[in-house]
């Protein structure tokens, strides 16, 4: 990861890019002192360089160091984001992150597994909120600076998260406390993780919109169709649609809108870019990127840079193609 970051910075220098975004992690903070939770970007971190999580934590910290040095030395317009527990459609069900892990067990008809005492706390940010934050940072002029991206509204313990997941299924799913697959890793797990969003709120007007329960329902519905789950617990979510209004970032280019299910979705700046149900009057190529009904990316005729928004169920997906 570190060598890949250095290679990308070298490429950015060679190509004289207008902006570059480095995806760091909230793991750069390690297990923060309770006095620094919510955690601001100015917190230096509490990280063991030889602990079981060090290979990930330290690689992200070194990546940030490279970004700052390339900005200060070569003026590479690189920014850094530190995501806090982003979740949503696209996550693998077998990667053992907590939300897909809970969901996968429900689909199999098994209890929701809570490792250890379940008292560690986290905040969770739905993918659409995170993407808005990422693009706000990417199109900003705050080069060489890190930004927390997440949701600071609901800090919940893992056992509370399991209870919320059970409530989504009308409390028909059991919760079981079990031993984790890797005790050494679990013991080094941060006790709390919650972002201080003051910087990104103040400088970039970032404001997450999706609450935890709504986001979990959306993820479960997506996962059920994507993985073909026939779990009887899903009956409580059938035929229920959710909606959300996500503002277009004012500093972003005008975004054309495509609808994969013929829903009438129009651009927020309709007077400048009228579109509806795939009809457009823009000078961009006919096709650059679109999303199929199976949720996979398809690439069409290559054209100029375009950023597309595509709706599939209630999911907003942003993609960039150069």
C-alpha positions as CSV (number, residue, x, y, z in Angstrom):
1,X,0.0,0.0,0.0
2,X,2.8,2.5,0.9
3,X,4.7,1.8,-2.3
4,X,1.5,2.1,-4.3
5,X,0.8,5.5,-2.7
6,X,4.3,6.7,-3.6
7,X,3.9,5.5,-7.2
8,X,0.6,7.4,-7.5
9,X,2.2,10.5,-6.1
10,X,5.0,10.2,-8.7
11,X,2.4,9.8,-11.4
12,X,0.5,12.8,-10.1
13,X,3.8,14.8,-10.3
14,X,4.5,13.6,-13.8
15,X,1.0,14.3,-15.1
16,X,0.6,17.6,-13.3
17,X,-2.8,16.6,-12.0
18,X,-5.3,19.2,-10.7
19,X,-6.3,17.2,-7.6
20,X,-5.5,13.9,-5.9
21,X,-7.3,12.3,-3.0
22,X,-5.6,9.9,-0.6
23,X,-7.8,7.5,1.3
24,X,-6.3,7.2,4.7
25,X,-8.3,5.8,7.7
26,X,-9.6,6.6,11.1
27,X,-7.1,3.9,12.2
28,X,-4.4,6.5,12.1
29,X,-5.7,7.6,15.5
30,X,-5.3,4.1,17.0
31,X,-7.1,3.7,20.4
32,X,-7.7,7.4,21.2
33,X,-7.5,8.8,24.7
34,X,-11.2,9.4,25.9
35,X,-10.4,13.1,26.2
36,X,-10.0,13.2,22.4
37,X,-13.3,11.5,21.5
38,X,-14.9,12.8,19.3
39,X,-11.5,12.8,17.6
40,X,-10.2,15.9,15.7
41,X,-7.7,15.8,12.9
42,X,-5.2,17.5,15.2
43,X,-5.0,14.5,17.5
44,X,-1.6,12.7,16.9
45,X,-2.9,9.3,17.7
46,X,-2.3,6.4,20.2
47,X,-0.9,3.7,18.0
48,X,1.4,0.7,18.7
49,X,4.0,0.3,16.0
50,X,4.4,-3.4,16.9
51,X,0.8,-4.4,17.7
52,X,-1.4,-6.8,15.8
53,X,-3.0,-3.9,13.9
54,X,0.2,-2.1,13.2
55,X,0.6,-3.2,9.6
56,X,-2.6,-1.3,8.6
57,X,-2.4,1.6,11.0
58,X,1.2,2.5,10.3
59,X,0.9,2.1,6.6
60,X,-1.9,4.6,6.5
61,X,0.1,7.0,8.7
62,X,3.2,6.6,6.4
63,X,0.9,7.2,3.4
64,X,-0.2,10.5,4.9
65,X,3.4,11.5,5.6
66,X,4.3,10.9,1.9
67,X,1.3,13.0,0.8
68,X,2.3,15.9,3.0
69,X,5.9,15.7,1.9
70,X,5.0,15.6,-1.8
71,X,2.8,18.6,-1.4
72,X,5.4,20.6,0.5
73,X,8.3,19.6,-1.8
74,X,6.6,19.3,-5.3
75,X,3.3,21.2,-4.7
76,X,1.2,18.1,-5.6
77,X,-2.4,19.1,-4.9
78,X,-3.1,16.1,-2.7
79,X,-5.7,15.9,0.0
80,X,-6.4,13.2,2.6
81,X,-9.6,11.8,4.0
82,X,-9.9,9.7,7.1
83,X,-13.1,7.6,6.7
84,X,-14.9,6.5,9.9
85,X,-16.7,3.1,9.4
86,X,-18.3,3.6,6.0
87,X,-20.9,1.0,5.1
88,X,-23.4,0.3,2.4
89,X,-24.0,-1.5,-0.9
90,X,-20.8,-3.0,-2.4
91,X,-19.5,-4.5,0.7
92,X,-18.5,-8.2,0.6
93,X,-20.5,-10.4,2.9
94,X,-17.4,-12.4,3.9
95,X,-15.0,-9.7,4.9
96,X,-15.9,-9.9,8.6
97,X,-16.7,-6.2,9.0
98,X,-19.4,-5.9,11.6
99,X,-22.4,-4.9,9.5
100,X,-22.0,-7.4,6.6
101,X,-21.1,-10.0,9.2
102,X,-24.3,-9.4,11.1
103,X,-26.3,-9.4,7.9
104,X,-24.7,-12.6,6.6
105,X,-25.6,-14.5,9.8
106,X,-29.2,-13.3,9.6
107,X,-29.4,-14.6,6.0
108,X,-28.1,-18.0,7.1
109,X,-30.7,-18.1,9.9
110,X,-28.1,-17.9,12.6
111,X,-27.8,-15.6,15.7
112,X,-26.1,-12.2,15.3
113,X,-22.6,-12.8,16.6
114,X,-21.2,-10.2,19.1
115,X,-17.5,-10.9,19.8
116,X,-16.4,-10.4,23.4
117,X,-18.5,-8.1,25.6
118,X,-19.6,-5.9,22.8
119,X,-18.9,-2.7,24.7
120,X,-16.6,-1.0,22.1
121,X,-18.4,1.9,20.4
122,X,-18.4,3.1,16.8
123,X,-20.2,5.6,14.6
124,X,-21.3,4.4,11.1
125,X,-21.5,6.5,8.0
126,X,-23.7,5.4,5.0
127,X,-21.9,5.3,1.7
128,X,-23.8,8.2,0.1
129,X,-22.9,10.6,2.9
130,X,-19.3,9.4,2.7
131,X,-19.1,9.9,-1.1
132,X,-20.4,13.5,-0.8
133,X,-17.7,14.2,1.8
134,X,-15.0,12.6,-0.4
135,X,-15.9,14.7,-3.4
136,X,-16.1,17.9,-1.3
137,X,-12.5,17.3,-0.2
138,X,-11.3,16.3,-3.7
139,X,-12.7,19.5,-5.3
140,X,-11.5,21.8,-2.5
141,X,-8.3,23.8,-2.4
142,X,-7.1,22.4,1.0
143,X,-4.0,20.7,-0.3
144,X,-1.8,18.8,2.1
145,X,-4.6,18.6,4.7
146,X,-6.5,15.7,6.3
147,X,-10.3,15.6,6.8
148,X,-12.4,13.3,8.9
149,X,-15.3,11.9,6.9
150,X,-18.1,10.1,8.8
151,X,-21.2,10.5,10.9
152,X,-21.0,11.9,14.4
153,X,-24.7,11.6,15.3
154,X,-25.0,8.1,16.7
155,X,-22.1,6.5,18.7
156,X,-23.3,3.0,19.5
157,X,-21.7,0.0,21.2
158,X,-21.5,-3.2,19.1
159,X,-24.1,-4.9,21.3
160,X,-26.4,-1.9,20.7
161,X,-25.8,-2.2,17.0
162,X,-26.8,-5.9,17.2
163,X,-30.0,-4.9,19.0
164,X,-30.8,-2.3,16.3
165,X,-30.2,-5.0,13.6
166,X,-32.5,-7.3,15.5
167,X,-35.2,-4.6,15.7
168,X,-35.1,-4.2,11.9
169,X,-36.3,-7.8,11.7
170,X,-39.0,-7.2,14.3
171,X,-36.7,-8.7,17.0
172,X,-37.1,-12.2,15.5
173,X,-33.3,-12.6,15.3
174,X,-31.3,-13.8,18.3
175,X,-28.1,-12.2,19.5
176,X,-25.2,-14.3,20.8
177,X,-22.0,-13.3,22.5
178,X,-19.2,-15.5,21.1
179,X,-15.4,-15.7,20.9
180,X,-13.9,-13.8,18.0
181,X,-11.9,-15.5,15.3
182,X,-8.7,-13.6,16.3
183,X,-8.4,-12.7,20.0
184,X,-5.1,-10.9,19.7
185,X,-6.6,-8.6,17.0
186,X,-9.8,-8.1,19.0
187,X,-7.9,-7.1,22.1
188,X,-6.1,-4.3,20.2
189,X,-9.4,-3.1,18.9
190,X,-10.0,0.6,19.7
191,X,-12.6,1.1,22.5
192,X,-14.2,4.1,20.9
193,X,-14.3,5.5,17.4
194,X,-16.2,8.8,16.7
195,X,-15.1,11.6,14.4
196,X,-15.0,15.3,15.3
197,X,-16.4,16.8,12.0
198,X,-15.9,20.4,13.0
199,X,-13.2,21.0,10.3
200,X,-15.1,19.5,7.3
201,X,-18.4,21.1,8.5
202,X,-16.9,24.5,8.8
203,X,-14.7,24.6,5.7
204,X,-16.7,22.4,3.3
205,X,-20.3,22.5,4.7
206,X,-20.4,18.7,5.0
207,X,-23.4,17.3,6.8
208,X,-24.3,13.6,6.8
209,X,-28.0,12.9,6.2
210,X,-28.6,9.1,6.6
211,X,-29.4,7.9,10.1
212,X,-28.2,4.5,11.2
213,X,-31.5,2.6,11.0
214,X,-32.3,3.8,7.6
215,X,-28.9,3.0,6.3
216,X,-29.0,-0.5,7.8
217,X,-32.3,-1.2,6.1
218,X,-31.0,-0.1,2.8
219,X,-27.9,-2.2,3.1
220,X,-29.9,-5.3,4.1
221,X,-32.3,-4.9,1.1
222,X,-29.4,-4.5,-1.3
223,X,-27.5,-7.5,0.1
224,X,-30.6,-9.6,-0.1
225,X,-31.0,-9.0,-3.8
226,X,-27.3,-9.0,-4.7
227,X,-26.7,-12.4,-2.9
228,X,-30.1,-13.9,-3.6
229,X,-31.0,-14.5,0.0
230,X,-34.3,-16.2,0.7
231,X,-34.2,-15.7,4.5
232,X,-37.7,-15.6,5.9
233,X,-36.6,-12.7,8.1
234,X,-36.6,-10.5,5.0
235,X,-40.4,-10.5,4.8
236,X,-40.5,-7.5,7.1
237,X,-38.5,-5.4,4.6
238,X,-40.3,-6.5,1.4
239,X,-42.0,-3.9,-0.8
240,X,-40.8,-1.1,1.4
241,X,-39.0,1.8,-0.3
242,X,-36.9,4.5,1.2
243,X,-35.9,7.8,-0.2
244,X,-33.3,10.5,0.6
245,X,-32.4,13.9,-0.8
246,X,-28.7,14.3,-1.2
247,X,-27.6,17.8,-2.2
248,X,-25.2,18.2,-5.2
249,X,-21.9,19.6,-4.0
250,X,-21.8,23.2,-5.2
251,X,-18.1,23.0,-6.1
252,X,-18.6,19.8,-8.3
253,X,-19.2,19.8,-12.0
254,X,-22.8,19.6,-13.1
255,X,-23.7,15.9,-12.7
256,X,-25.8,14.2,-15.3
257,X,-28.3,11.7,-13.9
258,X,-29.0,8.2,-15.3
259,X,-31.9,6.0,-14.1
260,X,-31.4,2.3,-14.3
261,X,-35.1,1.6,-13.6
262,X,-36.7,4.4,-15.6
263,X,-37.4,6.4,-12.5
264,X,-37.8,10.2,-13.2
265,X,-34.7,11.5,-11.7
266,X,-33.6,15.0,-12.7
267,X,-30.4,17.0,-12.2
268,X,-30.4,19.4,-9.2
269,X,-29.3,22.1,-11.6
270,X,-32.0,21.3,-14.1
271,X,-32.1,24.6,-15.8
272,X,-28.4,24.2,-16.8
273,X,-28.5,20.5,-17.5
274,X,-32.0,19.1,-18.2
275,X,-32.2,15.4,-17.9
276,X,-34.8,12.8,-17.1
277,X,-35.0,9.0,-17.5
278,X,-31.7,8.9,-19.5
279,X,-32.6,11.7,-21.9
280,X,-30.1,14.4,-22.0
281,X,-29.0,17.5,-23.9
282,X,-25.4,17.5,-22.8
283,X,-22.4,17.6,-25.2
284,X,-20.8,14.6,-23.4
285,X,-20.4,11.3,-25.2
286,X,-23.5,9.0,-25.4
287,X,-22.1,6.5,-22.9
288,X,-19.2,6.7,-20.5
289,X,-20.2,4.6,-17.5
290,X,-23.5,3.1,-16.4
291,X,-24.6,0.6,-13.9
292,X,-26.5,-2.6,-14.9
293,X,-29.5,-4.0,-13.0
294,X,-27.1,-6.5,-11.4
295,X,-25.2,-3.7,-9.8
296,X,-22.0,-4.1,-11.7
297,X,-20.1,-1.4,-13.6
298,X,-20.2,-1.5,-17.4
299,X,-17.9,0.6,-19.5
300,X,-19.0,2.0,-22.8
301,X,-17.5,4.3,-25.4
302,X,-14.6,6.2,-23.8
303,X,-15.1,9.9,-23.7
304,X,-14.2,13.0,-21.9
305,X,-14.2,13.1,-18.1
306,X,-17.7,12.5,-16.8
307,X,-19.2,12.0,-13.4
308,X,-22.4,10.1,-13.3
309,X,-25.1,9.5,-10.7
310,X,-27.1,6.3,-10.9
311,X,-30.0,5.2,-8.7
312,X,-30.6,1.6,-8.0
313,X,-33.3,1.1,-5.4
314,X,-32.6,4.0,-3.1
315,X,-28.8,3.8,-3.6
316,X,-26.7,6.7,-4.9
317,X,-23.5,5.7,-6.6
318,X,-21.0,8.2,-7.8
319,X,-18.3,7.2,-10.3
320,X,-15.6,9.0,-12.1
321,X,-14.2,8.0,-15.4
322,X,-11.3,9.8,-17.2
